Amino acid sequence: MSRIVLAGIELPADLQWIDEFTAWRVGQAVKTSLTGAKIVQESSLQAGRPITLQTQRDGAAWVGAVTLDVLRALQASEEQPRTTPLTLVLPAHNGGDRQLSVAWRRTDGPGIEAEPIRFAVPALDGDYYSITLRLMTV
């Protein structure tokens, strides 16, 4: 079975990359001049491709949920400032794997969001969570 691996942490292969086919290669800066005219500058981006991996719900079933111990490992990775990129290995569309250098993307919200699939106290390592991981290529 194929898996997604982020910095050595194994994740379900069926986490959905929700912005995989979103255009991202052109950056744009828009400013307003002193006269009120819009100044638009565009350039090619070499990195910064958004990678948002997300648990999905299919009827009553959750697809790509992770256990609490995996969520804690992801949180430990996210809460450390980094000077080197993380390695992300994803299944390729036609078989095999693809490897990307990534960093946590915190500009669109927190790097990790999680909710329990079924809330219970106390939380146990085997409990499942719906997650959203925000990354970007570097």
C-alpha positions as CSV (number, residue, x, y, z in Angstrom):
1,M,0.0,0.0,0.0
2,S,1.4,3.4,-0.9
3,R,1.8,6.1,1.8
4,I,2.5,9.7,2.1
5,V,5.7,10.4,4.1
6,L,6.4,13.8,5.6
7,A,9.8,14.2,7.3
8,G,9.8,10.5,8.1
9,I,6.2,10.5,9.5
10,E,3.9,8.0,7.6
11,L,0.5,9.4,6.6
12,P,-2.4,7.7,4.8
13,A,-1.9,7.9,1.0
14,D,-5.6,9.0,0.6
15,L,-5.1,12.4,2.1
16,Q,-6.4,14.7,-0.6
17,W,-4.1,17.3,-2.1
18,I,-6.9,19.8,-2.5
19,D,-4.9,22.5,-4.4
20,E,-2.8,20.2,-6.6
21,F,-4.3,21.6,-9.8
22,T,-4.5,25.2,-8.7
23,A,-2.4,27.6,-10.8
24,W,0.5,29.0,-8.8
25,R,3.5,29.6,-11.2
26,V,2.8,33.4,-11.6
27,G,3.2,35.7,-8.6
28,Q,1.5,39.1,-8.6
29,A,1.9,42.3,-6.6
30,V,-0.7,45.0,-6.9
31,K,-0.1,48.5,-5.5
32,T,-2.0,51.8,-5.9
33,S,0.1,54.8,-7.0
34,L,-0.2,58.3,-5.6
35,T,-2.5,59.2,-8.5
36,G,-4.8,56.2,-7.8
37,A,-3.7,54.1,-10.7
38,K,-3.1,50.4,-10.2
39,I,0.4,49.1,-10.6
40,V,0.5,45.4,-11.4
41,Q,3.8,43.5,-11.4
42,E,3.9,39.8,-12.3
43,S,6.8,37.3,-12.3
44,S,7.4,33.6,-12.5
45,L,7.6,31.7,-9.2
46,Q,10.3,29.1,-8.8
47,A,8.9,27.8,-5.5
48,G,6.0,28.3,-3.1
49,R,3.6,25.9,-4.7
50,P,0.8,25.3,-2.1
51,I,0.4,21.8,-0.9
52,T,-2.7,21.4,1.3
53,L,-3.3,17.8,2.4
54,Q,-6.7,17.1,3.9
55,T,-8.8,14.4,5.3
56,Q,-12.1,14.0,3.4
57,R,-15.5,12.8,4.3
58,D,-17.3,10.3,2.0
59,G,-20.8,9.9,3.4
60,A,-20.4,8.5,6.9
61,A,-16.8,7.4,6.2
62,W,-13.6,9.4,6.8
63,V,-10.9,9.1,4.2
64,G,-7.3,9.9,5.3
65,A,-7.8,10.2,9.0
66,V,-4.7,9.9,11.3
67,T,-4.3,8.6,14.8
68,L,-3.5,10.8,17.7
69,D,0.1,9.5,17.9
70,V,0.7,10.5,14.3
71,L,-0.9,13.9,14.9
72,R,1.4,14.5,17.9
73,A,4.4,13.7,15.7
74,L,3.2,16.2,13.0
75,Q,2.7,18.8,15.7
76,A,6.3,18.3,17.1
77,S,7.6,18.7,13.5
78,E,5.5,21.9,12.9
79,E,6.4,23.7,16.1
80,Q,10.1,23.8,15.4
81,P,11.6,26.7,13.3
82,R,13.6,25.2,10.4
83,T,16.4,26.3,8.2
84,T,16.3,23.2,6.0
85,P,13.3,21.9,4.1
86,L,11.3,18.9,5.0
87,T,11.0,16.0,2.5
88,L,7.5,15.0,1.3
89,V,7.0,11.8,-0.6
90,L,3.7,11.4,-2.4
91,P,2.3,8.7,-4.6
92,A,2.7,9.7,-8.3
93,H,-0.4,9.6,-10.6
94,N,0.7,6.7,-12.7
95,G,2.6,4.7,-10.1
96,G,5.8,5.3,-8.3
97,D,6.6,8.2,-6.0
98,R,7.4,11.9,-6.3
99,Q,9.6,13.7,-3.8
100,L,9.2,17.4,-2.9
101,S,11.2,19.7,-0.6
102,V,8.6,21.6,1.5
103,A,8.2,23.9,4.5
104,W,5.1,24.6,6.6
105,R,2.9,27.3,5.1
106,R,1.6,29.5,7.9
107,T,0.4,32.4,5.8
108,D,-3.0,30.9,5.1
109,G,-3.7,29.9,8.7
110,P,-2.0,27.4,11.0
111,G,0.3,24.8,9.5
112,I,-1.8,22.0,11.0
113,E,-5.5,21.9,11.9
114,A,-7.1,18.8,13.5
115,E,-10.5,17.7,14.8
116,P,-11.3,14.4,16.5
117,I,-13.5,12.1,14.4
118,R,-15.3,11.1,17.6
119,F,-14.7,13.3,20.7
120,A,-13.9,11.3,23.8
121,V,-12.1,12.0,27.1
122,P,-9.4,10.9,27.6
123,A,-7.9,11.0,24.1
124,L,-6.0,7.8,23.3
125,D,-3.2,7.2,20.8
126,G,-5.5,5.1,18.6
127,D,-8.2,7.8,18.3
128,Y,-8.7,9.2,14.8
129,Y,-8.5,12.8,13.7
130,S,-9.4,14.7,10.6
131,I,-6.4,16.9,9.6
132,T,-5.5,19.7,7.3
133,L,-1.7,20.1,6.6
134,R,-0.6,23.4,4.9
135,L,2.8,23.1,3.2
136,M,4.6,24.8,0.3
137,T,7.5,23.8,-2.0
138,V,10.8,25.5,-1.3
